[in-house]
């Protein structure tokens, strides 16, 4: 039966000798500690990944679907009243957008 070297060494020290109880205890304790640490790390990474996706969706949901601009680049909201834009077909909401370069 094929047994990788790392697995062989790990099992050898996990079983240990009957006279070396302290060594076996330390070995089992460290194995349990590493297992719990890896489980916690995987859980935290999963939660952070989900939080990042949720935050990204919320932020991208606030971005406008259309921008009204002029040849000069920007339009003053007082020059183009929101009531006029609101009358256009398909417009559900009008809000000014401030951006920084």
Biopython code that builds the backbone (N, CA, C, O; Angstrom):
import numpy as np
from Bio.PDB.StructureBuilder import StructureBuilder

atoms = [
    (1, "UNK", "N", (0.837, -1.176, 0.000)),
    (1, "UNK", "CA", (0.000, 0.000, 0.000)),
    (1, "UNK", "C", (0.888, 1.248, 0.000)),
    (1, "UNK", "O", (1.848, 1.336, 0.766)),
    (2, "UNK", "N", (0.559, 2.207, -0.864)),
    (2, "UNK", "CA", (1.319, 3.448, -0.975)),
    (2, "UNK", "C", (0.958, 4.385, 0.167)),
    (2, "UNK", "O", (-0.216, 4.653, 0.424)),
    (3, "UNK", "N", (1.994, 4.880, 0.854)),
    (3, "UNK", "CA", (1.767, 5.809, 1.956)),
    (3, "UNK", "C", (2.787, 6.943, 1.834)),
    (3, "UNK", "O", (3.990, 6.693, 1.911)),
    (4, "UNK", "N", (2.332, 8.178, 1.645)),
    (4, "UNK", "CA", (3.271, 9.296, 1.521)),
    (4, "UNK", "C", (4.128, 9.448, 2.776)),
    (4, "UNK", "O", (3.719, 9.082, 3.878)),
    (5, "UNK", "N", (5.315, 9.992, 2.581)),
    (5, "UNK", "CA", (6.269, 10.131, 3.682)),
    (5, "UNK", "C", (5.707, 11.030, 4.786)),
    (5, "UNK", "O", (5.844, 10.717, 5.968)),
    (6, "UNK", "N", (5.082, 12.135, 4.410)),
    (6, "UNK", "CA", (4.542, 13.055, 5.422)),
    (6, "UNK", "C", (3.465, 12.372, 6.259)),
    (6, "UNK", "O", (3.414, 12.548, 7.476)),
    (7, "UNK", "N", (2.604, 11.592, 5.605)),
    (7, "UNK", "CA", (1.563, 10.871, 6.335)),
    (7, "UNK", "C", (2.178, 9.811, 7.245)),
    (7, "UNK", "O", (1.720, 9.617, 8.371)),
    (8, "UNK", "N", (3.203, 9.132, 6.766)),
    (8, "UNK", "CA", (3.875, 8.106, 7.564)),
    (8, "UNK", "C", (4.484, 8.711, 8.823)),
    (8, "UNK", "O", (4.319, 8.175, 9.919)),
    (9, "UNK", "N", (5.187, 9.828, 8.662)),
    (9, "UNK", "CA", (5.820, 10.475, 9.819)),
    (9, "UNK", "C", (4.758, 11.003, 10.778)),
    (9, "UNK", "O", (4.898, 10.873, 11.994)),
    (10, "UNK", "N", (3.696, 11.599, 10.236)),
    (10, "UNK", "CA", (2.626, 12.116, 11.090)),
    (10, "UNK", "C", (1.957, 11.028, 11.901)),
    (10, "UNK", "O", (1.748, 11.189, 13.104)),
    (11, "UNK", "N", (1.617, 9.920, 11.258)),
    (11, "UNK", "CA", (0.974, 8.815, 11.982)),
    (11, "UNK", "C", (1.923, 8.177, 12.982)),
    (11, "UNK", "O", (1.500, 7.727, 14.047)),
    (12, "UNK", "N", (3.189, 8.136, 12.647)),
    (12, "UNK", "CA", (4.177, 7.548, 13.554)),
    (12, "UNK", "C", (4.232, 8.324, 14.868)),
    (12, "UNK", "O", (4.289, 7.727, 15.943)),
    (13, "UNK", "N", (4.216, 9.643, 14.781)),
    (13, "UNK", "CA", (4.280, 10.441, 16.001)),
    (13, "UNK", "C", (2.923, 10.579, 16.683)),
    (13, "UNK", "O", (2.863, 10.856, 17.881)),
    (14, "UNK", "N", (1.848, 10.394, 15.951)),
    (14, "UNK", "CA", (0.526, 10.443, 16.574)),
    (14, "UNK", "C", (0.294, 9.207, 17.437)),
    (14, "UNK", "O", (-0.253, 9.292, 18.537)),
    (15, "UNK", "N", (0.715, 8.073, 16.925)),
    (15, "UNK", "CA", (0.544, 6.836, 17.706)),
    (15, "UNK", "C", (1.521, 6.815, 18.873)),
    (15, "UNK", "O", (1.123, 6.593, 20.016)),
    (16, "UNK", "N", (2.779, 7.040, 18.592)),
    (16, "UNK", "CA", (3.803, 7.095, 19.622)),
    (16, "UNK", "C", (3.994, 5.775, 20.345)),
    (16, "UNK", "O", (3.397, 4.756, 19.999)),
    (17, "UNK", "N", (4.840, 5.827, 21.353)),
    (17, "UNK", "CA", (5.084, 4.652, 22.188)),
    (17, "UNK", "C", (4.294, 4.785, 23.483)),
    (17, "UNK", "O", (3.935, 5.887, 23.898)),
    (18, "UNK", "N", (4.034, 3.669, 24.098)),
    (18, "UNK", "CA", (3.252, 3.675, 25.341)),
    (18, "UNK", "C", (3.986, 4.422, 26.451)),
    (18, "UNK", "O", (3.349, 5.027, 27.314)),
    (19, "UNK", "N", (5.315, 4.387, 26.438)),
    (19, "UNK", "CA", (6.071, 5.034, 27.503)),
    (19, "UNK", "C", (6.153, 6.556, 27.310)),
    (19, "UNK", "O", (6.450, 7.282, 28.259)),
    (20, "UNK", "N", (5.896, 7.032, 26.115)),
    (20, "UNK", "CA", (6.019, 8.458, 25.815)),
    (20, "UNK", "C", (4.641, 9.122, 25.802)),
    (20, "UNK", "O", (4.194, 9.617, 24.767)),
    (21, "UNK", "N", (3.976, 9.128, 26.949)),
    (21, "UNK", "CA", (2.623, 9.680, 27.026)),
    (21, "UNK", "C", (2.606, 11.191, 26.855)),
    (21, "UNK", "O", (1.705, 11.734, 26.216)),
    (22, "UNK", "N", (3.590, 11.870, 27.417)),
    (22, "UNK", "CA", (3.631, 13.325, 27.300)),
    (22, "UNK", "C", (3.813, 13.746, 25.844)),
    (22, "UNK", "O", (3.188, 14.706, 25.395)),
    (23, "UNK", "N", (4.653, 13.045, 25.114)),
    (23, "UNK", "CA", (4.869, 13.344, 23.695)),
    (23, "UNK", "C", (3.602, 13.155, 22.885)),
    (23, "UNK", "O", (3.300, 13.955, 22.000)),
    (24, "UNK", "N", (2.863, 12.102, 23.183)),
    (24, "UNK", "CA", (1.598, 11.870, 22.486)),
    (24, "UNK", "C", (0.585, 12.952, 22.832)),
    (24, "UNK", "O", (-0.153, 13.420, 21.965)),
    (25, "UNK", "N", (0.553, 13.347, 24.103)),
    (25, "UNK", "CA", (-0.371, 14.399, 24.535)),
    (25, "UNK", "C", (-0.082, 15.713, 23.806)),
    (25, "UNK", "O", (-0.996, 16.366, 23.303)),
    (26, "UNK", "N", (1.182, 16.089, 23.755)),
    (26, "UNK", "CA", (1.573, 17.322, 23.069)),
    (26, "UNK", "C", (1.252, 17.220, 21.586)),
    (26, "UNK", "O", (0.795, 18.190, 20.981)),
    (27, "UNK", "N", (1.486, 16.062, 21.000)),
    (27, "UNK", "CA", (1.207, 15.859, 19.582)),
    (27, "UNK", "C", (-0.287, 15.995, 19.294)),
    (27, "UNK", "O", (-0.672, 16.674, 18.342)),
    (28, "UNK", "N", (-1.119, 15.365, 20.094)),
    (28, "UNK", "CA", (-2.572, 15.465, 19.903)),
    (28, "UNK", "C", (-3.057, 16.884, 20.156)),
    (28, "UNK", "O", (-3.913, 17.393, 19.432)),
    (29, "UNK", "N", (-2.510, 17.518, 21.183)),
    (29, "UNK", "CA", (-2.911, 18.885, 21.501)),
    (29, "UNK", "C", (-2.563, 19.848, 20.362)),
    (29, "UNK", "O", (-3.368, 20.711, 20.010)),
    (30, "UNK", "N", (-1.379, 19.704, 19.795)),
    (30, "UNK", "CA", (-0.998, 20.580, 18.682)),
    (30, "UNK", "C", (-1.834, 20.290, 17.443)),
    (30, "UNK", "O", (-2.163, 21.210, 16.696)),
    (31, "UNK", "N", (-2.182, 19.034, 17.214)),
    (31, "UNK", "CA", (-3.027, 18.683, 16.070)),
    (31, "UNK", "C", (-4.414, 19.299, 16.217)),
    (31, "UNK", "O", (-4.967, 19.837, 15.258)),
    (32, "UNK", "N", (-4.963, 19.220, 17.406)),
    (32, "UNK", "CA", (-6.280, 19.815, 17.656)),
    (32, "UNK", "C", (-6.212, 21.335, 17.505)),
    (32, "UNK", "O", (-7.125, 21.942, 16.946)),
    (33, "UNK", "N", (-5.143, 21.948, 17.996)),
    (33, "UNK", "CA", (-4.979, 23.394, 17.872)),
    (33, "UNK", "C", (-4.880, 23.844, 16.424)),
    (33, "UNK", "O", (-5.498, 24.834, 16.033)),
    (34, "UNK", "N", (-4.106, 23.124, 15.631)),
    (34, "UNK", "CA", (-3.975, 23.468, 14.212)),
    (34, "UNK", "C", (-5.304, 23.279, 13.501)),
    (34, "UNK", "O", (-5.683, 24.101, 12.666)),
    (35, "UNK", "N", (-6.018, 22.204, 13.821)),
    (35, "UNK", "CA", (-7.318, 21.946, 13.195)),
    (35, "UNK", "C", (-8.304, 23.065, 13.514)),
    (35, "UNK", "O", (-8.993, 23.555, 12.619)),
    (36, "UNK", "N", (-8.378, 23.471, 14.769)),
    (36, "UNK", "CA", (-9.286, 24.560, 15.149)),
    (36, "UNK", "C", (-8.882, 25.881, 14.496)),
    (36, "UNK", "O", (-9.741, 26.659, 14.082)),
    (37, "UNK", "N", (-7.581, 26.132, 14.404)),
    (37, "UNK", "CA", (-7.106, 27.354, 13.764)),
    (37, "UNK", "C", (-7.470, 27.412, 12.291)),
    (37, "UNK", "O", (-7.896, 28.455, 11.794)),
    (38, "UNK", "N", (-7.304, 26.299, 11.593)),
    (38, "UNK", "CA", (-7.644, 26.254, 10.170)),
    (38, "UNK", "C", (-9.149, 26.405, 9.983)),
    (38, "UNK", "O", (-9.592, 27.093, 9.064)),
    (39, "UNK", "N", (-9.939, 25.766, 10.848)),
    (39, "UNK", "CA", (-11.396, 25.902, 10.753)),
    (39, "UNK", "C", (-11.819, 27.357, 10.962)),
    (39, "UNK", "O", (-12.676, 27.868, 10.240)),
    (40, "UNK", "N", (-11.220, 28.017, 11.947)),
    (40, "UNK", "CA", (-11.554, 29.420, 12.205)),
    (40, "UNK", "C", (-11.144, 30.304, 11.030)),
    (40, "UNK", "O", (-11.877, 31.218, 10.653)),
    (41, "UNK", "N", (-9.981, 30.035, 10.456)),
    (41, "UNK", "CA", (-9.510, 30.826, 9.323)),
    (41, "UNK", "C", (-10.424, 30.671, 8.115)),
    (41, "UNK", "O", (-10.743, 31.659, 7.454)),
    (42, "UNK", "N", (-10.845, 29.457, 7.820)),
    (42, "UNK", "CA", (-11.750, 29.219, 6.693)),
    (42, "UNK", "C", (-13.086, 29.920, 6.930)),
    (42, "UNK", "O", (-13.652, 30.511, 6.010)),
    (43, "UNK", "N", (-13.583, 29.854, 8.156)),
    (43, "UNK", "CA", (-14.855, 30.506, 8.478)),
    (43, "UNK", "C", (-14.759, 32.021, 8.319)),
    (43, "UNK", "O", (-15.641, 32.640, 7.724)),
    (44, "UNK", "N", (-13.704, 32.613, 8.844)),
    (44, "UNK", "CA", (-13.533, 34.067, 8.757)),
    (44, "UNK", "C", (-13.369, 34.502, 7.303)),
    (44, "UNK", "O", (-13.937, 35.515, 6.895)),
    (45, "UNK", "N", (-12.601, 33.750, 6.521)),
    (45, "UNK", "CA", (-12.430, 34.097, 5.110)),
    (45, "UNK", "C", (-13.748, 34.011, 4.352)),
    (45, "UNK", "O", (-14.018, 34.837, 3.480)),
    (46, "UNK", "N", (-14.564, 33.025, 4.675)),
    (46, "UNK", "CA", (-15.864, 32.896, 4.014)),
    (46, "UNK", "C", (-16.780, 34.064, 4.366)),
    (46, "UNK", "O", (-17.457, 34.612, 3.496)),
    (47, "UNK", "N", (-16.800, 34.440, 5.629)),
    (47, "UNK", "CA", (-17.636, 35.566, 6.062)),
    (47, "UNK", "C", (-17.154, 36.862, 5.415)),
    (47, "UNK", "O", (-17.967, 37.658, 4.944)),
    (48, "UNK", "N", (-15.847, 37.081, 5.389)),
    (48, "UNK", "CA", (-15.306, 38.296, 4.785)),
    (48, "UNK", "C", (-15.590, 38.347, 3.287)),
    (48, "UNK", "O", (-15.883, 39.415, 2.748)),
    (49, "UNK", "N", (-15.507, 37.205, 2.612)),
    (49, "UNK", "CA", (-15.798, 37.157, 1.181)),
    (49, "UNK", "C", (-17.264, 37.512, 0.925)),
    (49, "UNK", "O", (-17.564, 38.279, 0.010)),
    (50, "UNK", "N", (-18.168, 36.966, 1.718)),
    (50, "UNK", "CA", (-19.584, 37.297, 1.581)),
    (50, "UNK", "C", (-19.858, 38.756, 1.886)),
    (50, "UNK", "O", (-20.659, 39.396, 1.204)),
    (51, "UNK", "N", (-19.199, 39.287, 2.907)),
    (51, "UNK", "CA", (-19.372, 40.697, 3.262)),
    (51, "UNK", "C", (-18.867, 41.597, 2.143)),
    (51, "UNK", "O", (-19.484, 42.615, 1.833)),
    (52, "UNK", "N", (-17.746, 41.221, 1.538)),
    (52, "UNK", "CA", (-17.187, 42.016, 0.445)),
    (52, "UNK", "C", (-18.138, 42.041, -0.749)),
    (52, "UNK", "O", (-18.345, 43.093, -1.354)),
    (53, "UNK", "N", (-18.715, 40.892, -1.090)),
    (53, "UNK", "CA", (-19.663, 40.827, -2.209)),
    (53, "UNK", "C", (-20.903, 41.676, -1.909)),
    (53, "UNK", "O", (-21.391, 42.398, -2.778)),
    (54, "UNK", "N", (-21.403, 41.587, -0.686)),
    (54, "UNK", "CA", (-22.588, 42.355, -0.303)),
    (54, "UNK", "C", (-22.299, 43.855, -0.350)),
    (54, "UNK", "O", (-23.111, 44.633, -0.851)),
    (55, "UNK", "N", (-21.155, 44.250, 0.167)),
    (55, "UNK", "CA", (-20.769, 45.659, 0.156)),
    (55, "UNK", "C", (-20.584, 46.154, -1.277)),
    (55, "UNK", "O", (-20.998, 47.265, -1.611)),
    (56, "UNK", "N", (-19.970, 45.338, -2.112)),
    (56, "UNK", "CA", (-19.770, 45.710, -3.517)),
    (56, "UNK", "C", (-21.107, 45.888, -4.230)),
    (56, "UNK", "O", (-21.279, 46.840, -4.992)),
    (57, "UNK", "N", (-22.047, 44.987, -3.990)),
    (57, "UNK", "CA", (-23.368, 45.109, -4.613)),
    (57, "UNK", "C", (-24.101, 46.360, -4.138)),
    (57, "UNK", "O", (-24.770, 47.027, -4.928)),
    (58, "UNK", "N", (-23.979, 46.679, -2.857)),
    (58, "UNK", "CA", (-24.639, 47.884, -2.332)),
    (58, "UNK", "C", (-24.038, 49.150, -2.926)),
    (58, "UNK", "O", (-24.764, 50.081, -3.275)),
    (59, "UNK", "N", (-22.732, 49.187, -3.040)),
    (59, "UNK", "CA", (-22.082, 50.385, -3.579)),
    (59, "UNK", "C", (-22.377, 50.528, -5.062)),
    (59, "UNK", "O", (-22.678, 51.626, -5.530)),
    (60, "UNK", "N", (-22.293, 49.430, -5.810)),
    (60, "UNK", "CA", (-22.575, 49.509, -7.240)),
    (60, "UNK", "C", (-24.044, 49.795, -7.505)),
    (60, "UNK", "O", (-24.384, 50.333, -8.559)),
    (61, "UNK", "N", (-24.919, 49.447, -6.573)),
    (61, "UNK", "CA", (-26.336, 49.752, -6.726)),
    (61, "UNK", "C", (-26.621, 51.236, -6.623)),
    (61, "UNK", "O", (-27.664, 51.700, -7.084)),
    (62, "UNK", "N", (-25.710, 51.987, -6.025)),
    (62, "UNK", "CA", (-25.891, 53.432, -5.895)),
    (62, "UNK", "C", (-25.380, 54.201, -7.106)),
    (62, "UNK", "O", (-25.637, 55.399, -7.225)),
    (63, "UNK", "N", (-24.667, 53.540, -7.997)),
    (63, "UNK", "CA", (-24.140, 54.217, -9.184)),
    (63, "UNK", "C", (-25.275, 54.503, -10.156)),
    (63, "UNK", "O", (-26.196, 53.695, -10.283)),
    (64, "UNK", "N", (-25.224, 55.636, -10.844)),
    (64, "UNK", "CA", (-26.321, 56.015, -11.741)),
    (64, "UNK", "C", (-26.369, 55.141, -12.993)),
    (64, "UNK", "O", (-25.355, 54.600, -13.434)),
    (65, "UNK", "N", (-27.563, 55.021, -13.546)),
    (65, "UNK", "CA", (-27.753, 54.274, -14.781)),
    (65, "UNK", "C", (-27.447, 55.144, -15.993)),
    (65, "UNK", "O", (-27.041, 54.630, -17.035)),
    (66, "UNK", "N", (-27.635, 56.444, -15.870)),
    (66, "UNK", "CA", (-27.379, 57.368, -16.972)),
    (66, "UNK", "C", (-26.883, 58.691, -16.408)),
    (66, "UNK", "O", (-27.295, 59.109, -15.326)),
    (67, "UNK", "N", (-26.002, 59.339, -17.143)),
    (67, "UNK", "CA", (-25.497, 60.652, -16.768)),
    (67, "UNK", "C", (-25.866, 61.641, -17.861)),
    (67, "UNK", "O", (-25.704, 61.352, -19.047)),
    (68, "UNK", "N", (-26.355, 62.794, -17.470)),
    (68, "UNK", "CA", (-26.669, 63.857, -18.419)),
    (68, "UNK", "C", (-25.497, 64.825, -18.394)),
    (68, "UNK", "O", (-25.181, 65.408, -17.356)),
    (69, "UNK", "N", (-24.855, 64.993, -19.545)),
    (69, "UNK", "CA", (-23.702, 65.889, -19.626)),
    (69, "UNK", "C", (-23.868, 66.837, -20.804)),
    (69, "UNK", "O", (-24.732, 66.652, -21.660)),
    (70, "UNK", "N", (-23.027, 67.842, -20.823)),
    (70, "UNK", "CA", (-23.003, 68.800, -21.930)),
    (70, "UNK", "C", (-21.658, 68.655, -22.643)),
    (70, "UNK", "O", (-20.781, 67.940, -22.158)),
    (71, "UNK", "N", (-21.484, 69.319, -23.780)),
    (71, "UNK", "CA", (-20.182, 69.247, -24.452)),
    (71, "UNK", "C", (-19.034, 69.757, -23.575)),
    (71, "UNK", "O", (-17.889, 69.341, -23.754)),
    (72, "UNK", "N", (-19.329, 70.645, -22.639)),
    (72, "UNK", "CA", (-18.294, 71.142, -21.737)),
    (72, "UNK", "C", (-17.972, 70.130, -20.640)),
    (72, "UNK", "O", (-16.956, 70.268, -19.960)),
    (73, "UNK", "N", (-18.802, 69.136, -20.460)),
    (73, "UNK", "CA", (-18.503, 68.085, -19.494)),
    (73, "UNK", "C", (-19.520, 67.924, -18.399)),
    (73, "UNK", "O", (-19.851, 66.792, -18.046)),
    (74, "UNK", "N", (-20.029, 68.990, -17.847)),
    (74, "UNK", "CA", (-20.959, 68.852, -16.731)),
    (74, "UNK", "C", (-22.161, 69.762, -16.927)),
    (74, "UNK", "O", (-22.124, 70.719, -17.700)),
    (75, "UNK", "N", (-23.217, 69.439, -16.213)),
    (75, "UNK", "CA", (-24.448, 70.223, -16.279)),
    (75, "UNK", "C", (-24.779, 70.684, -14.870)),
    (75, "UNK", "O", (-24.781, 69.889, -13.930)),
    (76, "UNK", "N", (-25.054, 71.953, -14.732)),
    (76, "UNK", "CA", (-25.476, 72.494, -13.450)),
    (76, "UNK", "C", (-26.915, 72.042, -13.205)),
    (76, "UNK", "O", (-27.762, 72.236, -14.077)),
    (77, "UNK", "N", (-27.221, 71.448, -12.055)),
    (77, "UNK", "CA", (-28.594, 70.988, -11.798)),
    (77, "UNK", "C", (-29.634, 72.101, -11.880)),
    (77, "UNK", "O", (-30.804, 71.827, -12.147)),
    (78, "UNK", "N", (-29.227, 73.363, -11.652)),
    (78, "UNK", "CA", (-30.178, 74.468, -11.748)),
    (78, "UNK", "C", (-30.511, 74.791, -13.212)),
    (78, "UNK", "O", (-31.577, 75.339, -13.495)),
    (79, "UNK", "N", (-29.609, 74.457, -14.140)),
    (79, "UNK", "CA", (-29.858, 74.706, -15.558)),
    (79, "UNK", "C", (-30.869, 73.723, -16.138)),
    (79, "UNK", "O", (-31.612, 74.064, -17.059)),
    (80, "UNK", "N", (-30.897, 72.522, -15.608)),
    (80, "UNK", "CA", (-31.791, 71.482, -16.112)),
    (80, "UNK", "C", (-32.646, 71.006, -14.939)),
    (80, "UNK", "O", (-32.216, 70.128, -14.191)),
    (81, "UNK", "N", (-33.824, 71.553, -14.761)),
    (81, "UNK", "CA", (-34.650, 71.195, -13.603)),
    (81, "UNK", "C", (-34.996, 69.705, -13.596)),
    (81, "UNK", "O", (-35.207, 69.092, -14.643)),
    (82, "UNK", "N", (-35.046, 69.150, -12.409)),
    (82, "UNK", "CA", (-35.362, 67.728, -12.262)),
    (82, "UNK", "C", (-36.771, 67.422, -12.734)),
    (82, "UNK", "O", (-37.048, 66.309, -13.181)),
    (83, "UNK", "N", (-37.660, 68.390, -12.641)),
    (83, "UNK", "CA", (-39.044, 68.148, -13.074)),
    (83, "UNK", "C", (-39.111, 67.885, -14.578)),
    (83, "UNK", "O", (-39.935, 67.090, -15.029)),
    (84, "UNK", "N", (-38.250, 68.545, -15.358)),
    (84, "UNK", "CA", (-38.225, 68.322, -16.803)),
    (84, "UNK", "C", (-37.675, 66.933, -17.131)),
    (84, "UNK", "O", (-38.191, 66.244, -18.010)),
    (85, "UNK", "N", (-36.647, 66.539, -16.431)),
    (85, "UNK", "CA", (-36.050, 65.216, -16.672)),
    (85, "UNK", "C", (-36.999, 64.125, -16.201)),
    (85, "UNK", "O", (-37.078, 63.065, -16.822)),
    (86, "UNK", "N", (-37.710, 64.364, -15.129)),
    (86, "UNK", "CA", (-38.636, 63.377, -14.572)),
    (86, "UNK", "C", (-39.766, 63.050, -15.546)),
    (86, "UNK", "O", (-40.334, 61.960, -15.489)),
    (87, "UNK", "N", (-40.096, 63.980, -16.435)),
    (87, "UNK", "CA", (-41.179, 63.766, -17.396)),
    (87, "UNK", "C", (-40.797, 62.785, -18.503)),
    (87, "UNK", "O", (-41.674, 62.251, -19.182)),
    (88, "UNK", "N", (-39.518, 62.545, -18.689)),
    (88, "UNK", "CA", (-39.069, 61.638, -19.752)),
    (88, "UNK", "C", (-39.527, 60.211, -19.470)),
    (88, "UNK", "O", (-39.642, 59.793, -18.318)),
    (89, "UNK", "N", (-39.784, 59.479, -20.545)),
    (89, "UNK", "CA", (-40.266, 58.102, -20.404)),
    (89, "UNK", "C", (-39.139, 57.221, -19.842)),
    (89, "UNK", "O", (-37.997, 57.293, -20.296)),
    (90, "UNK", "N", (-39.474, 56.404, -18.866)),
    (90, "UNK", "CA", (-38.518, 55.469, -18.276)),
    (90, "UNK", "C", (-37.731, 56.021, -17.103)),
    (90, "UNK", "O", (-36.987, 55.277, -16.464)),
    (91, "UNK", "N", (-37.873, 57.300, -16.803)),
    (91, "UNK", "CA", (-37.151, 57.906, -15.684)),
    (91, "UNK", "C", (-37.965, 57.685, -14.420)),
    (91, "UNK", "O", (-39.129, 58.079, -14.344)),
    (92, "UNK", "N", (-37.353, 57.058, -13.438)),
    (92, "UNK", "CA", (-38.050, 56.800, -12.175)),
    (92, "UNK", "C", (-37.569, 57.712, -11.055)),
    (92, "UNK", "O", (-38.316, 58.018, -10.125)),
    (93, "UNK", "N", (-36.307, 58.146, -11.153)),
    (93, "UNK", "CA", (-35.773, 58.986, -10.090)),
    (93, "UNK", "C", (-34.660, 59.858, -10.647)),
    (93, "UNK", "O", (-33.898, 59.428, -11.513)),
    (94, "UNK", "N", (-34.570, 61.068, -10.155)),
    (94, "UNK", "CA", (-33.527, 62.004, -10.574)),
    (94, "UNK", "C", (-32.793, 62.457, -9.322)),
    (94, "UNK", "O", (-33.412, 62.847, -8.332)),
    (95, "UNK", "N", (-31.463, 62.400, -9.376)),
    (95, "UNK", "CA", (-30.656, 62.848, -8.247)),
    (95, "UNK", "C", (-29.356, 63.427, -8.781)),
    (95, "UNK", "O", (-28.783, 62.889, -9.728)),
    (96, "UNK", "N", (-28.880, 64.520, -8.186)),
    (96, "UNK", "CA", (-27.593, 65.074, -8.626)),
    (96, "UNK", "C", (-26.446, 64.164, -8.186)),
    (96, "UNK", "O", (-26.530, 63.495, -7.156)),
    (97, "UNK", "N", (-25.387, 64.150, -8.973)),
    (97, "UNK", "CA", (-24.227, 63.301, -8.689)),
    (97, "UNK", "C", (-22.994, 64.182, -8.600)),
    (97, "UNK", "O", (-22.719, 64.967, -9.507)),
    (98, "UNK", "N", (-22.262, 64.056, -7.525)),
    (98, "UNK", "CA", (-21.028, 64.802, -7.350)),
    (98, "UNK", "C", (-19.867, 63.830, -7.448)),
    (98, "UNK", "O", (-19.822, 62.832, -6.728)),
    (99, "UNK", "N", (-18.931, 64.119, -8.333)),
    (99, "UNK", "CA", (-17.761, 63.249, -8.488)),
    (99, "UNK", "C", (-16.500, 64.068, -8.309)),
    (99, "UNK", "O", (-16.509, 65.290, -8.458)),
    (100, "UNK", "N", (-15.441, 63.397, -7.995)),
    (100, "UNK", "CA", (-14.144, 64.046, -7.863)),
    (100, "UNK", "C", (-13.155, 63.430, -8.835)),
    (100, "UNK", "O", (-13.215, 62.235, -9.123)),
    (101, "UNK", "N", (-12.252, 64.245, -9.335)),
    (101, "UNK", "CA", (-11.279, 63.735, -10.303)),
    (101, "UNK", "C", (-10.035, 63.268, -9.612)),
    (101, "UNK", "O", (-9.102, 62.806, -10.267)),
]
sb = StructureBuilder()
sb.init_structure("model")
sb.init_model(0)
sb.init_chain("A")
sb.init_seg("    ")
for serial, (resi, resn, name, xyz) in enumerate(atoms, 1):
    if name == "N":
        sb.init_residue(resn, " ", resi, " ")
    sb.init_atom(name, np.array(xyz, "f"), 0.0, 1.0, " ", f" {name:<3s}", serial, name[0])
structure = sb.get_structure()
